[in-house]
Amino acid sequence: MPAQKRFKTQYPGVYFIEGKSLHSDRSDRIYNIRFRKDGKLVEEKAGRASQGMTAARASKLRAAKMDGKKPTNKERRKAEDDRWTITRLWESYKTNRQNLKGIVTDNNRFENHIKPVFGEKLPSEIDPLSIDRLRIKLLKEISPGTVKNVMELLRRICNYATKKRLTPGLSFTLEMPKVNNLRTEDLTSDQLRGLLEAMDADINQQAANLMRMVLYTGMRRSELFKLKYTDIDEQRGFINLEDPKGGTDISIPLNDAARDLLNRHPRTGSEYVFPGRDGEQRRDIHHQVNRIRDNAGLPKSFRALHGLRHVYASMLASSGRVDLYTLQRLLTHKSPQMTMRYAHLRDEALKDASQVAGDIISNVVKDQGAENKKAANQ
């Protein structure tokens, strides 16, 4: 390709070439400068006429770069490459923590919410006002819990910068917003009956059986997606959960209802009990389970899978036959705090049981009084 013709200007070391505008078919002057720095010839672009560059401005820019008051384009690019921006820190963080749980979700949060605002900034360049603006903006778009997760991820990235001594961290303490995540969902007897009927009627029995397994065992969606036939120990009567949310492999009981369901569940030849496309591990099923929820007439706010985990826990707690420690083990909660949301249901069951004792005593006293009255009248 032949070199473009250079046009001299009245300023030494400043020339321009004729090019096309970035936004139209019109011609545009592209100014370039030439000078020597540290004995080396430097030739670089100064700017476009359409963006406000003139020969005079290019001459001033050339003088500033020759005097070292402004970096050359090469020096500026090198300085940018050496900057530990939030984006660069995140890439380093991911490289060093490839097996971190939830990394895909974290990466989505970073790409959607953090990178557009802070991606090119250093942690030390972030100020509290910018954090507040981001928090307020996100609260209009996503749930408070997700906002807290985004803020926690940003704090984690900045703490990584400090821990690895890559660049100074935040100059202030990033406060986490307080979120009440103790949302507990339950169903009335009629709602549960309607949901079971909708499961029976649905064409996708794999989705229906997955929902039934949540009701029978309280398992999480991720645990069911990863469930393999080799994880089911029918002889001992347990389901082995590998790498669950709590972090440590654990086993939960295989009750009769779950055992019968698994024996009736159609097999596809996959190693997974509820496989996805081509027999691989399933990644999503929300369209199918939400259809069943909607056909049952349940509100849109009811989470078709996680809500059933709450229903499972509520049924056990309100039965009065399962203590909270056992419920914690069944739900594979890492700490008792999450299980305590069901404590009031357990308390109500205990109050009902206690009332039985009081009623028995009252009846005995009443019967004794009637006998004494009868004896006195004889």
VEXSE-552037 format. One record per residue: chain; x, y, z of N, C-alpha, C in turn; residue in one letter; residue number from 1. Coordinates in steps of 0.1 Angstrom, whole numbers. Example, Ala and Ser with C-alpha at 12.3 -4.5 7.8 and 13.67 -1.06 7.14 Angstrom:
residues 2
A,132,-57,78,123,-45,78,132,-33,78,A,1 .
A,128,-22,71,137,-11,71,129,0,79,S,2 .
END
This chain:
residues 378
A,9,-12,0,0,0,0,9,12,0,M,1 .
A,7,22,-10,16,33,-10,14,42,2,P,2 .
A,25,49,6,25,58,17,16,70,14,A,3 .
A,9,75,24,0,86,22,9,99,21,Q,4 .
A,4,108,13,12,121,11,12,129,24,K,5 .
A,23,134,28,25,143,39,24,157,35,R,6 .
A,17,165,43,17,180,40,23,187,51,F,7 .
A,33,195,48,40,203,58,31,214,64,K,8 .
A,34,218,76,27,230,81,38,241,84,T,9 .
A,34,252,89,44,263,92,52,260,105,Q,10 .
A,48,249,112,55,245,125,64,234,122,Y,11 .
A,77,236,127,87,225,125,82,212,132,P,12 .
A,84,201,124,81,188,130,66,185,130,G,13 .
A,58,193,124,44,191,124,39,190,110,V,14 .
A,32,179,106,26,177,93,13,170,94,Y,15 .
A,6,169,83,-7,162,84,-9,154,71,F,16 .
A,-18,144,72,-22,136,61,-37,137,59,I,17 .
A,-42,135,47,-56,136,45,-62,122,46,E,18 .
A,-71,121,56,-78,108,58,-93,110,58,G,19 .
A,-101,100,62,-115,101,62,-119,103,77,K,20 .
A,-130,110,79,-136,112,92,-140,99,98,S,21 .
A,-140,97,111,-144,85,118,-159,84,117,L,22 .
A,-167,94,115,-181,94,116,-189,97,103,H,23 .
A,-181,100,93,-188,103,80,-178,101,68,S,24 .
A,-183,103,57,-174,101,45,-166,114,42,D,25 .
A,-167,124,50,-159,136,47,-144,134,50,R,26 .
A,-136,142,44,-122,141,46,-118,147,60,S,27 .
A,-107,143,65,-103,148,78,-88,149,78,D,28 .
A,-83,160,85,-68,161,86,-63,154,99,R,29 .
A,-53,146,97,-47,138,108,-33,144,110,I,30 .
A,-32,151,122,-19,157,124,-9,147,131,Y,31 .
A,3,148,127,14,139,132,26,149,136,N,32 .
A,34,144,146,46,151,150,58,143,149,I,33 .
A,70,149,147,83,142,147,92,150,155,R,34 .
A,100,143,163,110,149,172,120,138,177,F,35 .
A,131,143,182,141,134,188,140,135,203,R,36 .
A,141,123,210,141,122,224,151,112,228,K,37 .
A,160,116,237,171,107,241,179,101,229,D,38 .
A,180,109,218,188,105,207,180,97,197,G,39 .
A,167,94,200,159,85,191,148,93,185,K,40 .
A,146,90,172,135,97,164,122,91,168,L,41 .
A,113,100,172,99,96,176,90,103,166,V,42 .
A,81,95,161,70,99,151,57,93,156,E,43 .
A,48,102,159,35,97,164,23,106,161,E,44 .
A,11,101,162,-1,108,159,-4,118,170,K,45 .
A,-8,130,166,-11,141,176,-26,142,177,A,46 .
A,-34,140,166,-48,141,167,-55,145,154,G,47 .
A,-68,145,154,-76,148,142,-81,162,143,R,48 .
A,-83,168,131,-89,181,130,-103,181,135,A,49 .
A,-110,170,132,-124,168,135,-126,167,151,S,50 .
A,-115,164,157,-116,163,172,-109,175,179,Q,51 .
A,-107,186,171,-102,198,177,-87,200,176,G,52 .
A,-79,191,170,-65,193,168,-62,203,157,M,53 .
A,-52,211,159,-47,221,149,-32,220,148,T,54 .
A,-26,226,138,-12,226,137,-5,233,149,A,55 .
A,-11,244,154,-6,251,166,-6,242,178,A,56 .
A,-17,235,180,-18,226,192,-8,215,191,R,57 .
A,-7,209,179,3,198,177,17,203,180,A,58 .
A,20,216,176,34,221,179,36,222,194,S,59 .
A,26,226,201,27,227,216,29,214,222,K,60 .
A,21,204,217,22,190,222,36,185,219,L,61 .
A,41,187,208,55,183,204,65,188,214,R,62 .
A,64,201,217,74,208,226,73,201,240,A,63 .
A,60,199,245,59,193,258,64,179,259,A,64 .
A,63,171,248,69,158,248,84,158,247,K,65 .
A,89,167,239,104,169,238,110,172,252,M,66 .
A,103,181,260,108,185,273,105,175,284,D,67 .
A,98,165,281,94,155,291,83,159,300,G,68 .
A,76,170,296,64,174,304,52,165,301,K,69 .
A,52,158,290,42,149,286,48,136,281,K,70 .
A,43,125,283,49,112,278,46,110,264,P,71 .
A,55,103,257,52,99,243,41,89,243,T,72 .
A,35,87,232,24,77,231,29,63,236,N,73 .
A,42,59,233,47,47,237,49,46,252,K,74 .
A,54,57,258,56,58,272,42,57,279,E,75 .
A,32,64,274,19,64,280,13,50,279,R,76 .
A,14,42,268,9,29,267,16,20,277,R,77 .
A,29,21,278,37,13,288,32,16,302,K,78 .
A,30,29,305,25,32,319,11,26,321,A,79 .
A,3,26,311,-11,20,312,-10,5,314,E,80 .
A,0,-1,307,1,-15,309,6,-19,323,D,81 .
A,14,-10,329,19,-12,342,9,-9,353,D,82 .
A,-2,-3,350,-12,1,360,-20,-11,364,R,83 .
A,-21,-13,377,-29,-24,382,-44,-19,384,W,84 .
A,-51,-18,373,-65,-14,373,-73,-25,379,T,85 .
A,-86,-21,382,-95,-31,387,-97,-43,378,I,86 .
A,-98,-40,365,-99,-50,355,-87,-60,355,T,87 .
A,-75,-54,355,-63,-62,355,-62,-70,368,R,88 .
A,-66,-64,379,-66,-71,392,-75,-83,392,L,89 .
A,-87,-81,386,-97,-92,385,-92,-103,377,W,90 .
A,-85,-100,366,-80,-111,357,-69,-119,365,E,91 .
A,-61,-112,372,-50,-118,380,-57,-127,391,S,92 .
A,-67,-121,398,-74,-128,408,-80,-141,403,Y,93 .
A,-86,-141,391,-92,-153,385,-82,-163,382,K,94 .
A,-70,-159,377,-59,-168,374,-54,-175,386,T,95 .
A,-54,-169,397,-49,-175,409,-59,-182,417,N,96 .
A,-72,-181,413,-82,-188,420,-92,-195,410,R,97 .
A,-86,-203,402,-94,-209,391,-105,-219,396,Q,98 .
A,-103,-225,408,-112,-235,413,-122,-228,423,N,99 .
A,-122,-215,424,-131,-208,433,-145,-210,429,L,100 .
A,-154,-214,439,-168,-216,437,-174,-203,433,K,101 .
A,-184,-204,424,-191,-192,420,-184,-182,411,G,102 .
A,-173,-187,406,-164,-178,398,-172,-173,385,I,103 .
A,-180,-181,380,-188,-177,368,-198,-166,371,V,104 .
A,-205,-167,383,-214,-157,387,-207,-144,391,T,105 .
A,-195,-146,398,-187,-134,401,-183,-126,388,D,106 .
A,-179,-134,378,-174,-128,366,-185,-120,359,N,107 .
A,-198,-126,359,-209,-119,354,-212,-106,361,N,108 .
A,-211,-106,375,-213,-94,383,-202,-84,379,R,109 .
A,-190,-88,377,-179,-79,374,-181,-72,361,F,110 .
A,-184,-81,350,-186,-75,337,-198,-66,336,E,111 .
A,-209,-69,343,-221,-62,342,-221,-49,350,N,112 .
A,-215,-50,362,-217,-39,372,-204,-31,376,H,113 .
A,-193,-38,377,-181,-32,382,-172,-26,371,I,114 .
A,-170,-34,361,-161,-30,350,-166,-17,343,K,115 .
A,-178,-16,340,-182,-3,333,-179,9,341,P,116 .
A,-179,8,354,-177,20,362,-163,22,367,V,117 .
A,-157,11,372,-144,11,378,-133,4,371,F,118 .
A,-136,-2,359,-127,-11,353,-113,-6,350,G,119 .
A,-112,7,346,-99,13,342,-93,21,354,E,120 .
A,-99,21,365,-94,28,377,-85,20,386,K,121 .
A,-76,26,392,-68,20,403,-77,20,416,L,122 .
A,-75,10,425,-83,11,437,-82,24,444,P,123 .
A,-70,30,444,-67,43,451,-74,54,444,S,124 .
A,-79,52,432,-86,63,425,-101,63,427,E,125 .
A,-106,53,434,-120,51,437,-123,59,450,I,126 .
A,-134,67,450,-138,75,462,-151,70,467,D,127 .
A,-154,73,480,-167,69,485,-179,74,478,P,128 .
A,-179,86,472,-190,91,465,-194,83,453,L,129 .
A,-183,78,446,-185,69,434,-192,56,438,S,130 .
A,-188,51,450,-193,39,455,-208,41,458,I,131 .
A,-212,52,464,-226,55,468,-234,56,455,D,132 .
A,-228,63,445,-236,64,432,-239,51,426,R,133 .
A,-229,42,426,-231,29,420,-241,21,428,L,134 .
A,-240,22,441,-250,14,450,-264,19,447,R,135 .
A,-266,32,446,-280,37,444,-285,33,430,I,136 .
A,-276,34,420,-280,30,406,-284,15,406,K,137 .
A,-276,7,412,-278,-8,412,-291,-11,419,L,138 .
A,-294,-4,430,-306,-7,438,-319,-5,430,L,139 .
A,-318,3,419,-329,5,410,-331,-6,400,K,140 .
A,-320,-14,398,-320,-24,388,-320,-39,393,E,141 .
A,-314,-41,404,-312,-55,409,-316,-56,424,I,142 .
A,-317,-68,429,-321,-69,443,-310,-64,453,S,143 .
A,-314,-60,465,-304,-56,475,-294,-67,478,P,144 .
A,-298,-79,478,-288,-90,480,-277,-91,470,G,145 .
A,-281,-89,457,-272,-89,446,-263,-77,447,T,146 .
A,-268,-65,451,-260,-53,452,-249,-56,463,V,147 .
A,-253,-62,474,-243,-65,484,-232,-74,478,K,148 .
A,-236,-84,470,-226,-93,464,-217,-86,455,N,149 .
A,-222,-76,448,-213,-68,439,-203,-60,447,V,150 .
A,-208,-54,458,-199,-46,466,-188,-55,473,M,151 .
A,-193,-66,477,-183,-76,483,-173,-80,474,E,152 .
A,-176,-82,461,-167,-86,451,-157,-75,448,L,153 .
A,-161,-63,448,-152,-51,446,-143,-50,457,L,154 .
A,-147,-52,470,-139,-52,481,-128,-63,481,R,155 .
A,-133,-75,476,-124,-86,475,-112,-83,466,R,156 .
A,-116,-77,454,-106,-74,444,-95,-64,450,I,157 .
A,-100,-54,457,-92,-43,462,-83,-49,474,C,158 .
A,-89,-58,482,-81,-65,492,-70,-74,486,N,159 .
A,-73,-80,475,-63,-88,468,-51,-79,463,Y,160 .
A,-54,-67,458,-43,-58,454,-34,-55,466,A,161 .
A,-40,-53,478,-32,-50,489,-24,-62,494,T,162 .
A,-31,-73,495,-24,-85,500,-12,-90,492,K,163 .
A,-14,-88,478,-3,-92,469,7,-81,467,K,164 .
A,5,-69,473,13,-58,472,15,-53,458,R,165 .
A,4,-53,450,5,-50,436,3,-35,435,L,166 .
A,-6,-29,443,-9,-15,442,-17,-11,455,T,167 .
A,-16,2,459,-24,5,471,-39,2,469,P,168 .
A,-45,-1,480,-59,-5,480,-68,8,481,G,169 .
A,-80,5,485,-90,17,488,-84,25,499,L,170 .
A,-87,38,498,-83,47,509,-93,49,520,S,171 .
A,-104,41,519,-114,41,529,-120,27,531,F,172 .
A,-128,25,542,-134,12,544,-147,11,536,T,173 .
A,-148,1,528,-160,-1,520,-170,-8,528,L,174 .
A,-181,-1,532,-191,-7,541,-201,-15,533,E,175 .
A,-204,-27,538,-214,-35,531,-228,-31,535,M,176 .
A,-237,-30,525,-251,-27,529,-257,-38,536,P,177 .
A,-266,-35,546,-272,-45,553,-284,-50,546,K,178 .
A,-286,-63,545,-296,-69,537,-303,-80,545,V,179 .
A,-316,-79,545,-324,-90,552,-327,-101,541,N,180 .
A,-319,-111,542,-320,-122,532,-328,-134,537,N,181 .
A,-334,-132,549,-341,-143,555,-355,-145,550,L,182 .
A,-356,-146,537,-369,-148,530,-373,-163,531,R,183 .
A,-384,-165,537,-389,-179,539,-402,-180,531,T,184 .
A,-403,-190,522,-415,-193,514,-422,-205,519,E,185 .
A,-435,-205,519,-443,-216,523,-455,-218,514,D,186 .
A,-462,-229,515,-474,-231,507,-485,-237,516,L,187 .
A,-497,-233,513,-508,-238,521,-511,-252,516,T,188 .
A,-519,-260,523,-522,-274,518,-528,-274,504,S,189 .
A,-537,-264,502,-544,-263,489,-533,-260,478,D,190 .
A,-524,-251,481,-514,-247,471,-505,-259,468,Q,191 .
A,-501,-266,478,-492,-278,477,-499,-288,468,L,192 .
A,-512,-290,471,-520,-300,464,-521,-296,449,R,193 .
A,-523,-283,446,-524,-279,433,-511,-280,425,G,194 .
A,-500,-278,433,-486,-279,427,-483,-294,423,L,195 .
A,-487,-303,432,-485,-317,429,-493,-322,417,L,196 .
A,-505,-316,416,-513,-320,404,-507,-314,391,E,197 .
A,-502,-302,392,-495,-296,380,-483,-304,376,A,198 .
A,-476,-309,386,-464,-318,383,-468,-330,376,M,199 .
A,-479,-336,381,-484,-349,375,-488,-346,360,D,200 .
A,-494,-335,358,-500,-332,344,-489,-327,334,A,201 .
A,-477,-322,339,-468,-316,330,-461,-326,321,D,202 .
A,-458,-322,308,-452,-331,299,-438,-334,302,I,203 .
A,-431,-325,309,-417,-327,312,-416,-333,326,N,204 .
A,-416,-346,327,-415,-353,340,-401,-352,346,Q,205 .
A,-391,-349,338,-378,-347,344,-378,-335,353,Q,206 .
A,-384,-324,348,-385,-312,356,-394,-314,368,A,207 .
A,-405,-322,366,-415,-324,377,-408,-333,388,A,208 .
A,-400,-343,384,-393,-351,393,-382,-344,401,N,209 .
A,-376,-334,394,-366,-326,401,-372,-318,412,L,210 .
A,-384,-312,409,-392,-305,419,-396,-314,431,M,211 .
A,-400,-326,427,-404,-335,438,-392,-339,447,R,212 .
A,-381,-340,441,-369,-343,449,-365,-332,459,M,213 .
A,-368,-320,455,-366,-309,464,-376,-310,476,V,214 .
A,-388,-313,473,-398,-315,483,-395,-327,493,L,215 .
A,-389,-337,487,-387,-349,495,-374,-348,503,Y,216 .
A,-364,-341,498,-351,-341,504,-345,-327,508,T,217 .
A,-351,-317,502,-346,-303,505,-333,-300,498,G,218 .
A,-329,-308,488,-317,-306,481,-317,-293,473,M,219 .
A,-306,-287,472,-304,-274,464,-304,-278,449,R,220 .
A,-308,-268,441,-308,-269,426,-294,-274,421,R,221 .
A,-283,-268,426,-270,-271,421,-266,-285,425,S,222 .
A,-271,-290,437,-268,-304,441,-276,-314,432,E,223 .
A,-288,-310,428,-295,-319,419,-290,-319,405,L,224 .
A,-285,-308,401,-279,-307,387,-266,-316,387,F,225 .
A,-259,-317,398,-246,-325,398,-248,-339,402,K,226 .
A,-261,-343,407,-263,-356,412,-261,-367,401,L,227 .
A,-253,-377,405,-251,-388,396,-256,-401,402,K,228 .
A,-259,-411,394,-264,-423,400,-254,-430,409,Y,229 .
A,-242,-427,407,-232,-433,416,-232,-426,430,T,230 .
A,-238,-415,431,-239,-408,444,-250,-413,453,D,231 .
A,-259,-422,447,-270,-428,454,-266,-441,460,I,232 .
A,-266,-442,473,-262,-454,480,-275,-460,486,D,233 .
A,-281,-469,477,-294,-474,482,-292,-484,493,E,234 .
A,-281,-491,493,-279,-501,504,-278,-495,518,Q,235 .
A,-271,-484,519,-270,-477,532,-281,-467,534,R,236 .
A,-288,-463,522,-299,-454,523,-295,-439,525,G,237 .
A,-285,-435,517,-280,-422,517,-277,-416,503,F,238 .
A,-278,-403,502,-274,-396,490,-261,-389,493,I,239 .
A,-250,-391,485,-238,-385,488,-237,-372,480,N,240 .
A,-235,-361,487,-234,-348,480,-219,-344,479,L,241 .
A,-214,-344,467,-199,-340,465,-198,-325,463,E,242 .
A,-189,-319,470,-186,-305,468,-199,-296,469,D,243 .
A,-207,-298,480,-219,-289,481,-215,-275,484,P,244 .
A,-226,-267,486,-224,-253,489,-216,-250,501,K,245 .
A,-218,-259,511,-211,-257,524,-196,-260,523,G,246 .
A,-192,-267,512,-177,-269,510,-172,-283,512,G,247 .
A,-178,-290,522,-173,-304,526,-183,-314,521,T,248 .
A,-178,-325,515,-187,-336,511,-196,-341,523,D,249 .
A,-208,-344,520,-217,-348,531,-228,-357,525,I,250 .
A,-234,-365,534,-245,-374,530,-258,-370,537,S,251 .
A,-269,-372,529,-282,-369,535,-290,-382,533,I,252 .
A,-300,-385,542,-308,-397,541,-316,-398,528,P,253 .
A,-316,-410,523,-325,-413,512,-338,-419,517,L,254 .
A,-348,-410,518,-361,-415,524,-369,-423,514,N,255 .
A,-379,-430,518,-387,-439,510,-393,-432,498,D,256 .
A,-398,-419,500,-404,-412,489,-394,-409,478,A,257 .
A,-382,-405,482,-371,-402,472,-367,-414,465,A,258 .
A,-366,-425,473,-361,-438,467,-371,-443,456,R,259 .
A,-384,-442,459,-394,-446,450,-394,-437,437,D,260 .
A,-392,-424,439,-391,-415,428,-380,-419,419,L,261 .
A,-368,-421,425,-356,-424,417,-357,-437,409,L,262 .
A,-364,-447,416,-366,-460,409,-376,-458,397,N,263 .
A,-385,-449,398,-395,-447,387,-390,-437,376,R,264 .
A,-379,-429,380,-374,-418,371,-368,-424,359,H,265 .
A,-372,-419,347,-367,-424,334,-352,-422,333,P,266 .
A,-345,-432,328,-331,-431,326,-328,-428,312,R,267 .
A,-318,-420,309,-314,-415,296,-301,-421,291,T,268 .
A,-294,-428,299,-281,-433,296,-270,-424,301,G,269 .
A,-274,-413,306,-264,-403,312,-260,-408,326,S,270 .
A,-248,-404,330,-244,-406,344,-252,-397,354,E,271 .
A,-257,-386,349,-265,-377,357,-279,-381,358,Y,272 .
A,-285,-379,370,-299,-383,373,-308,-373,365,V,273 .
A,-305,-360,365,-313,-350,358,-304,-343,348,F,274 .
A,-300,-350,337,-290,-345,328,-296,-333,319,P,275 .
A,-286,-326,314,-289,-315,304,-288,-320,290,G,276 .
A,-284,-311,281,-283,-314,267,-271,-324,265,R,277 .
A,-274,-334,256,-264,-344,253,-259,-352,265,D,278 .
A,-267,-353,275,-264,-361,287,-254,-354,296,G,279 .
A,-250,-342,293,-240,-335,302,-247,-329,314,E,280 .
A,-239,-324,323,-245,-318,335,-254,-306,331,Q,281 .
A,-266,-306,337,-276,-296,335,-271,-283,340,R,282 .
A,-274,-272,333,-271,-258,337,-283,-250,341,R,283 .
A,-294,-253,336,-306,-245,339,-319,-253,336,D,284 .
A,-330,-249,343,-342,-256,341,-354,-246,345,I,285 .
A,-351,-233,346,-361,-224,351,-373,-223,343,H,286 .
A,-372,-224,329,-384,-223,321,-394,-234,324,H,287 .
A,-389,-246,325,-398,-258,328,-404,-257,342,Q,288 .
A,-396,-255,352,-402,-255,365,-411,-242,368,V,289 .
A,-408,-231,361,-417,-219,363,-430,-222,356,N,290 .
A,-430,-230,345,-442,-233,338,-451,-241,347,R,291 .
A,-445,-251,354,-453,-259,364,-458,-250,375,I,292 .
A,-450,-241,380,-454,-232,391,-466,-224,386,R,293 .
A,-465,-218,374,-476,-210,369,-489,-218,366,D,294 .
A,-487,-230,361,-499,-239,359,-506,-242,372,N,295 .
A,-498,-242,383,-504,-245,396,-511,-233,402,A,296 .
A,-509,-221,396,-516,-209,401,-508,-203,412,G,297 .
A,-496,-206,414,-488,-200,424,-483,-186,420,L,298 .
A,-480,-177,429,-476,-164,426,-462,-164,419,P,299 .
A,-460,-154,410,-447,-153,403,-435,-152,413,K,300 .
A,-438,-146,425,-427,-144,434,-422,-157,441,S,301 .
A,-430,-168,439,-426,-181,445,-415,-187,436,F,302 .
A,-403,-189,442,-392,-195,435,-394,-210,434,R,303 .
A,-395,-215,421,-400,-228,419,-392,-239,425,A,304 .
A,-379,-237,427,-370,-247,433,-366,-243,447,L,305 .
A,-360,-231,448,-356,-228,462,-368,-226,471,H,306 .
A,-379,-222,466,-391,-220,474,-395,-234,480,G,307 .
A,-394,-245,472,-397,-258,476,-388,-263,487,L,308 .
A,-375,-258,487,-366,-262,498,-371,-255,511,R,309 .
A,-376,-243,510,-382,-237,522,-394,-245,526,H,310 .
A,-403,-249,517,-414,-257,521,-410,-270,528,V,311 .
A,-400,-277,523,-395,-289,529,-391,-286,544,Y,312 .
A,-383,-275,545,-378,-272,559,-390,-268,568,A,313 .
A,-399,-260,563,-411,-256,571,-419,-268,575,S,314 .
A,-421,-277,567,-429,-289,570,-422,-297,582,M,315 .
A,-409,-298,581,-402,-306,591,-402,-298,605,L,316 .
A,-400,-285,604,-399,-277,616,-413,-276,623,A,317 .
A,-423,-274,615,-437,-273,621,-442,-286,626,S,318 .
A,-436,-297,622,-441,-311,626,-439,-313,641,S,319 .
A,-428,-306,646,-425,-307,660,-417,-320,663,G,320 .
A,-414,-327,653,-407,-340,654,-392,-339,650,R,321 .
A,-388,-327,645,-374,-326,641,-368,-314,648,V,322 .
A,-357,-316,655,-351,-304,662,-343,-296,652,D,323 .
A,-339,-284,656,-332,-275,646,-319,-280,643,L,324 .
A,-312,-287,651,-298,-292,648,-300,-303,637,Y,325 .
A,-309,-311,638,-312,-322,628,-316,-315,615,T,326 .
A,-324,-305,616,-329,-297,604,-317,-291,597,L,327 .
A,-307,-285,605,-295,-279,599,-287,-290,592,Q,328 .
A,-286,-302,597,-279,-312,590,-286,-317,577,R,329 .
A,-299,-318,578,-306,-322,566,-305,-311,555,L,330 .
A,-305,-299,558,-304,-288,549,-290,-285,545,L,331 .
A,-280,-291,551,-266,-290,549,-262,-275,550,T,332 .
A,-268,-268,560,-264,-255,563,-251,-255,571,H,333 .
A,-241,-246,567,-228,-246,573,-229,-241,588,K,334 .
A,-238,-232,590,-239,-227,604,-254,-227,608,S,335 .
A,-257,-226,620,-271,-227,625,-279,-214,622,P,336 .
A,-272,-203,618,-279,-190,616,-290,-191,606,Q,337 .
A,-287,-198,594,-296,-199,584,-308,-208,588,M,338 .
A,-306,-218,596,-317,-227,600,-326,-220,610,T,339 .
A,-321,-210,617,-329,-203,628,-341,-196,622,M,340 .
A,-342,-194,609,-354,-187,604,-366,-196,606,R,341 .
A,-364,-209,608,-375,-218,610,-379,-221,625,Y,342 .
A,-371,-214,633,-373,-216,648,-387,-214,653,A,343 .
A,-394,-203,647,-407,-200,652,-417,-211,649,H,344 .
A,-415,-218,637,-424,-229,634,-422,-241,644,L,345 .
A,-409,-243,647,-406,-253,657,-412,-249,671,R,346 .
A,-411,-237,674,-417,-232,687,-432,-234,688,D,347 .
A,-439,-231,676,-453,-233,676,-457,-247,678,E,348 .
A,-449,-256,672,-452,-270,673,-450,-275,688,A,349 .
A,-439,-269,694,-437,-273,708,-448,-267,717,L,350 .
A,-453,-255,714,-464,-249,722,-476,-258,720,K,351 .
A,-479,-263,708,-491,-271,706,-489,-284,714,D,352 .
A,-477,-290,714,-474,-302,721,-476,-300,736,A,353 .
A,-471,-289,741,-472,-285,755,-487,-284,759,S,354 .
A,-495,-278,750,-509,-276,753,-516,-289,755,Q,355 .
A,-511,-300,748,-517,-313,749,-516,-317,764,V,356 .
A,-504,-315,770,-503,-319,784,-512,-311,793,A,357 .
A,-513,-298,790,-522,-290,798,-537,-295,797,G,358 .
A,-541,-298,785,-555,-303,782,-557,-316,790,D,359 .
A,-547,-325,790,-549,-338,797,-551,-336,812,I,360 .
A,-542,-327,818,-544,-324,832,-557,-318,835,I,361 .
A,-562,-309,826,-574,-302,828,-586,-312,828,S,362 .
A,-585,-321,819,-596,-332,818,-596,-341,830,N,363 .
A,-584,-344,835,-583,-352,847,-589,-345,859,V,364 .
A,-586,-332,860,-591,-324,871,-606,-323,870,V,365 .
A,-611,-321,857,-625,-320,855,-633,-333,858,K,366 .
A,-627,-344,854,-633,-357,857,-633,-360,872,D,367 .
A,-622,-356,879,-621,-358,894,-631,-349,901,Q,368 .
A,-633,-337,896,-643,-328,902,-657,-334,900,G,369 .
A,-660,-340,889,-673,-346,886,-676,-357,896,A,370 .
A,-665,-366,898,-667,-377,907,-669,-373,921,E,371 .
A,-662,-362,925,-663,-357,939,-677,-352,941,N,372 .
A,-682,-345,931,-696,-339,932,-706,-350,933,K,373 .
A,-704,-361,925,-713,-372,925,-713,-379,938,K,374 .
A,-701,-381,944,-700,-387,957,-706,-379,968,A,375 .
A,-706,-366,967,-711,-357,978,-726,-358,977,A,376 .
A,-732,-360,965,-747,-360,964,-753,-374,968,N,377 .
A,-744,-384,970,-750,-397,974,-753,-398,989,Q,378 .
END
